[in-house]
Amino acid sequence: MSKFLVYSEDLDSELELVSAVAKTCGDSAQVSAALLGSGEQKNNAATLSVTGVASIFQVQSDSLKDFPPETVTDALEQISQDYRPDFVLIGATKKGKEVAPRIAVRLKMGCITDAMAPRFEDGHALADRVVWGGNAISTVVSKTGAVVTIGQRAFEKATGNSQPELKSITLSPKTRTSKAVGKKPKASGEVNIKDADAIVSAGRGFKKKEDLALLDDLAKILNAMIGASRPLTSDLGWMPESRQVGLSGTTVKPKLYIAVGISGQIQHLTGMRDSKVIVAINNDKNAPIFQECDYGVVGDLYQVVPALAKALKSKTGR
Ligand SMILES: Cc1cc2nc3c(=O)[nH]c(=O)nc-3n(C[C@H](O)[C@H](O)[C@H](O)COP(=O)(O)OP(=O)(O)OC[C@H]3O[C@@H](n4cnc5c(N)ncnc54)[C@H](O)[C@@H]3O)c2cc1C
């Protein structure tokens, strides 16, 4: 039976990792969750006590405040010395991606980052990864056990109840070679589209920034957040990058995703193709987005969007 250690500083992500093990290995795996932090952990331990979690390794230390990757690595190494996992799954948050290669070196394991469709067979990890700027998918196989990072929302959060064994570990941190010298709040206008239930996204089909106001009515009626393709964020600066969906933006999985004037290049699709219902509005019937959507409207967004908003308004009264 393979032994898995799961960890993320984001508990939702950690619960998704528990689910990733259940989905890929069924009952033939043993799962321990790492719970690290500087403060009281009782509630977090309860949150992690879901079906499938056999034990929780708890490390509480002031030096884990803000989860510095070097110290988190020390903590995971100490846990691993005790637990001896075959695989370490880490949430692919920014911090998780810093921790993963560090702990892989310490444990002398392979490291697969941003793993899609991870599989664990005969002591090896296999996963698909987007490479060459999103133009190809490679399948990577580790020679031995591995540290694997998995994107947020790739799996549903694990649920249910369990009574995992709680083990406390006293941290003996190694000397840190880096330190944080300051913190800057995010610029105003930044949003978090990751957890939105509905997203209406704008693409290069919009001719000017002012036209984006066309989406306001639709978003309001659907209680949706507004997202964007990369040209509108990084290239034109019409919206903050926090609204960008895709390979170099945020991966989203809403119940409803409406792509307006978005062609459907692989780098955009990578970030939204797991949405439950995808609607595309595009005036080019050959646009690749129509291969991915559940409902497609071939038409000029400047006519379709107001007409759709009007129709929904009269139906919902919102
Ligand atoms: C390493 C790398 C990372 C990247 N990361 C991302 C990423 O995270 N997210 C992302 O989105 N892109 C990303 N890209 C860019 C990506 O390759 C595409 O260039 C981008 O997704 C295209 O955006 P778009 O569909 O809005 O624009 P376009 O491809 O220009 O498409 C515009 C669409 O609008 C339609 N249209 C035009 N006028 C109208 C109208 N009046 N009504 C209706 N439809 C209309 C057109 O038919 C066309 O299909 C990345 C690229 C690279 C190389």
The ligand as an ORCA input file, in Angstrom:
! r2SCAN-3c Opt
* xyz 0 1
  C       3.383     31.077    -22.565
  C       2.037     31.646    -22.909
  C       1.111     31.770    -21.909
  C      -0.171     32.262    -22.185
  N      -1.076     32.352    -21.184
  C      -2.338     32.746    -21.472
  C      -3.330     32.775    -20.461
  O      -3.088     32.484    -19.289
  N      -4.576     33.158    -20.812
  C      -4.915     33.522    -22.092
  O      -6.071     33.856    -22.328
  N      -3.964     33.510    -23.049
  C      -2.704     33.154    -22.778
  N      -1.768     33.168    -23.755
  C      -2.126     33.793    -25.047
  C      -2.879     32.864    -25.969
  O      -1.966     32.137    -26.760
  C      -3.798     33.640    -26.921
  O      -3.031     34.609    -27.611
  C      -4.940     34.361    -26.211
  O      -5.643     33.453    -25.385
  C      -5.884     34.938    -27.247
  O      -6.833     35.728    -26.604
  P      -8.221     36.013    -27.297
  O      -8.901     34.759    -27.600
  O      -8.925     37.019    -26.453
  O      -7.774     36.786    -28.632
  P      -7.794     36.302    -30.134
  O      -7.120     35.011    -30.312
  O      -7.343     37.469    -30.943
  O      -9.336     36.048    -30.428
  C     -10.316     37.027    -30.505
  C     -11.602     36.349    -30.908
  O     -12.639     37.300    -30.906
  C     -13.488     37.038    -32.015
  N     -14.170     38.284    -32.336
  C     -13.643     39.400    -32.925
  N     -14.593     40.356    -33.027
  C     -15.737     39.819    -32.503
  C     -17.064     40.314    -32.344
  N     -17.394     41.553    -32.691
  N     -17.972     39.489    -31.788
  C     -17.667     38.212    -31.423
  N     -16.419     37.713    -31.555
  C     -15.475     38.505    -32.074
  C     -12.572     36.543    -33.120
  O     -13.277     35.745    -34.039
  C     -11.534     35.747    -32.316
  O     -11.917     34.370    -32.272
  C      -0.497     32.684    -23.509
  C       0.467     32.557    -24.506
  C       1.710     32.040    -24.221
  C       2.706     31.899    -25.322
*
